[in-house]
Amino acid sequence: MVAIMQHLGVWLRRQLRVLLPAAPYIVVALVVMGPLLLPGYIFALDMVFTPTMPSPTAITSSYVPQVLLHGLSLVVPAWLVQKIVLLAILIGSGVGAHRLLGYWKPRIAPGDWRLARYAGGLLYMVNPFVYSRFMAGQYYVLLGYMILPFFARALWRFITKPDRTAMLQLACLTVGISVVSLHTLGIALLLAAIVTVVSMVQRWHDRQWLRDVARYTLAMAGIVLVASSYWIIALAHGGSQAALANSFTIADRTAFATSHDGLGLLGNVAGLQGFWADAQSLYVVPQDVFSWWWLPCCLLWLVVLGGVVHGWRAQRAVTIVAFAAIVLAGLLAAGTPLSDWLAAHAPFFAGYREPQKFVALIALSYAWLASMGVYGALGLVRQVRIVRHYVWTAYIALAVLPFLCTPLMLWGFDGQLRSTAYPVDWYIVNAMMQRDGMNGERPVVLSLPWHAYMRLGFAGNVVANPTGRFFDATVITNTDPEFGGAQAYTTPASVRAMATVLAQAPGRTDFAGQLAAHHVGYVLLLNESDYHQYAPLLSQPGLKHVVEGKNIQLYKVEL
């Protein structure tokens, strides 16, 4: 019995050593999410969860996570799945950066380095890039962002000592990034190229190392290609992702270019800002509220600059990689001529229609440099007799810098996001269409207002039209973003046909006949946006008003 208790005690101590470093990140994630943890769905621009998440209709790189979300929503409430995903993004980002920074241990003052690691982890977890992507609902991009520091740690371990274990770990993380975000995969490959070049310059004369790197890299490439073959084959044969990337034009890149508002183009990129949606009044940004919003950015740059100086002495290779990553990612994120040249000549680079995604790599580099800056600053404080007793005061002042740079992220994103339920009348309409269906076929439904994005009263935000995901029907919705001339979206034939019908409808009286000709059996009208303008159209003969709800109306085509 004593032996069992001893083994149990040893096991518990090991678990605590693993879990305790994550505790601050868990606490911060809970404070960020706050009221959003209540039951209900969280609606953001591109984040639409529904009671049953749709199964994928095409083979894409995100096929696997889509299948997982669909399967989980069948056994667990989808709103709970959503909150788990968002919490995992926040906690995983902080823990991943913390583990990455722990790979490089300075030889002096290890206690200060443990503190500095938390400063870097918090910066990677809470920053303007993460804030904007959360508000835009781009959770797949954020999942890739979460995996990136784990990838960087595995990459550095592999490049330091290439062996089978390191190769397999790096291959698995590469596949993991690819299935959630192809854009982040490109960013990870850029990081891998920088690390490889810097390491080769240092170890060019080590022939055994060069052979091992080449051998295991080829093996890793083979594993990744085999594991990703299901979507690579679809991509090579002109699948939906290939068609979408190849259809992006200069109009798309202009509409979604990195924003100049605030600190200017380069200032925004250096400040982890500049996301196109920041300037569209879709949500509040710090400059809308605080007159001092620019000051924390300047302080962050000073800490990062101190990290460059201190890191050059302590970990020169890592600092060179971080600096090179900031420069290259900054050039790409700013939409310089380099981006235009790559879009014209590099396969699929045009898929980065909004290049601000490269700021993710700058955030990762800042995590390292800010940690070194904090580490150096704490060392200086210890050396000055007058202030050596204020180390913790100095650390707290530096550790809160991420929260000052992103003051609107705490407690439900300053109340801009909320947990809410779909209206009851949506469920009533869905059940009615299913009961009225014929031969078990999914009814074909036209969704109005004819917008891909609109402000929904119950959601409290502008969001992607959720009708196609919510209703158990073949719902025809607009796919045009109606933004800045951007038109490059994969548009099904049914959507093009309905767009033509609606464009010609004001001058005709056979709207119901046009719908019947395209096998449309119902018209859904959400009582949102400009829905009043459709009243004359829906009052034409052949359309029966079967549901009048507070939030939605249903018309049946009877011809």
Buried (B, 14 or more C-beta within 10 A) or exposed (E): EEEEEEEEEEEEEEEEEEEEBBEBBBEBBEBBBBEBBBEBBBBBBBBBBBBBBBEBEEBBBBBBBBEEBBEBBEEEBBBBBBBEBBBBBBBBBBBBBBBBBBEBEBEEBEEBBBBBBBBBBBBBBBBBBBBBBBBBBBBBBBBBBBBBBBBBBBBBBBBBEBEEEBBBBBBBBBBBBBBBBBBBBBBBEBBBEBBBEBBBEEBEEEEEBBEBBEEBBEBBEEBBEEBBEBBBEBBEEEBBBBEBBBBBBEBBBEBBBBBBBBBEBBBBBBBBBBBBBBBBEBBBBBBEEBEEBBEBBEBBBEBBEBBBBBBBEBBEBBBBBBBBBBEBBBBBBBBBEEBBEBBEEEEBBBBBBBBBBBBBBBBBBBBBBBBBBBBBBBBEBBEEEEEEEBBEEBBEBBBEBBBBBBBBBBEBBBEBBBBBEBBEBBBBBBEBBBEEBEEEEBBBBBBBBBBBBBEBEBBBBBBBBBBBBBBBBBBBBBBBBEBBEBBBBEBEEBBEBBBEBBEEBEEEEBBBBBBBEBEBBBBBBBBBBEBEEBEEBBEBEBBEEBBEBEBBBBBBBEE
